[in-house]
Amino acid sequence: MKSILQSEKFLLLACAVAVAGYAIDSRLADFGRLAGLLETVLLIAAILAASLNVARHAERIAQKLGDPYGSMILTLSAVLVEVIVLAIVSTKTGSPTLVRDSIYSAVMLDINGILGVAALIGGFKHGEQAYNDDSARTYSVMILTAVTVSMIIPEFVPQSDWQAYSAFTIVAMLLLYSVFLRMQTGPHSYFFSYSYPDKKTRANTPASGSPGWRYSAAMMAFGIIAVGFLAELMSHSLERSVQGINVPIGLIALIVAGISAAPEMLTALRAALANRMQSVVNIALGASLSTVILTVPAMEAMALFSGQRIDLAMTPVQTLMMLATLLVAAINLNDGQTNAIEGMTHFILFGTFLMLLTLGL
């Protein structure tokens, strides 16, 4: 019991914050904007702690299954956390563009942030890092298709036809994901794996007495539930802390995207330092694809249910950044090896994304 409490201390801390938050949240409303801001920071830290715990257990299951199943579980757990946080925060803020900006921010974080930084530091340490280029091409073409259908074409759909196109988008995204899932777990699973030389490391040898996959699955579910309760509290404190201030909705979107991307980034950086670029590609591009292809139908379904259209059409600047990112990724990830120069190109695009966010674009 003591060892379990020790290993789950971050999740227990997040749960303690949630319990305390629900007990005093209504009273904090009387202490003004500063109290709301401090509460928001604390709740974001608690959500990160819970999501990191979810990712840790997802990694344990991933190690047992190996690629591509392991990376798939890791990205799906991150997307589920993002959908929960996004659904709750977007409902409270009432912003019609928060979903769009969050998905856009998540793709920038995953491809330009995670992949760029990982390829950069991995390139400095190991030089050229090998991976299966079939996976990169498959991911790239599917991300481009999903983004075009769900986030570029809606700009040209009349208001009177949005429900019909939303229903079509849901079906299209689910069909894309079902075919992708069959490829990833079926006869084409070798697209998403790479044979590295075997190394005898402690990471490859399960520790005696380590918890099984059922325990990890239960802790993942518990952590995701905790994230939902914490996100509800954060939506209240966030509303109080930004009241009367012109805060760019893109900043809130970046916070939402960063919460789900943080565990993936840590995992990808560890993989890059261990010279396992295939895991980085699967995590970065797989997370981007899952974010678009799963978050969009979930949010569109909520819009159809509520009768309130959400604005998924990207702005011209966002469209240009998205197309540039996917074009650079398609060129860089076409030869089966990454290097520091390729990482730097994505890192510069990520810096450009942050600069545009600062300028409110």
HELIX and SHEET records of a PDB file:
HELIX    1   1 LYS A    2  SER A    7  1                                   6    
HELIX    2   2 LYS A    9  LEU A   28  1                                  20    
HELIX    3   3 ALA A   29  PHE A   31  5                                   3    
HELIX    4   4 GLY A   32  LEU A   65  1                                  34    
HELIX    5   5 TYR A   69  THR A   93  1                                  25    
HELIX    6   6 LEU A   98  VAL A  107  1                                  10    
HELIX    7   7 MET A  108  LEU A  115  3                                   8    
HELIX    8   8 GLY A  116  HIS A  126  1                                  11    
HELIX    9   9 ASP A  133  VAL A  147  1                                  15    
HELIX   10  10 THR A  148  ILE A  152  3                                   5    
HELIX   11  11 ILE A  153  PHE A  156  5                                   4    
HELIX   12  12 GLN A  159  ASP A  161  5                                   3    
HELIX   13  13 TRP A  162  THR A  185  1                                  24    
HELIX   14  14 SER A  189  PHE A  192  5                                   4    
HELIX   15  15 ARG A  202  ASN A  204  5                                   3    
HELIX   16  16 TRP A  213  SER A  241  1                                  29    
HELIX   17  17 ILE A  249  LEU A  273  1                                  25    
HELIX   18  18 MET A  277  SER A  306  1                                  30    
HELIX   19  19 PRO A  316  ASN A  332  1                                  17    
HELIX   20  20 ALA A  340  THR A  358  1                                  19    
SHEET    1   A 2 GLN A 129  ALA A 130  0                                        
SHEET    2   A 2 GLN A 337  THR A 338 -1                                        
END                                                                             
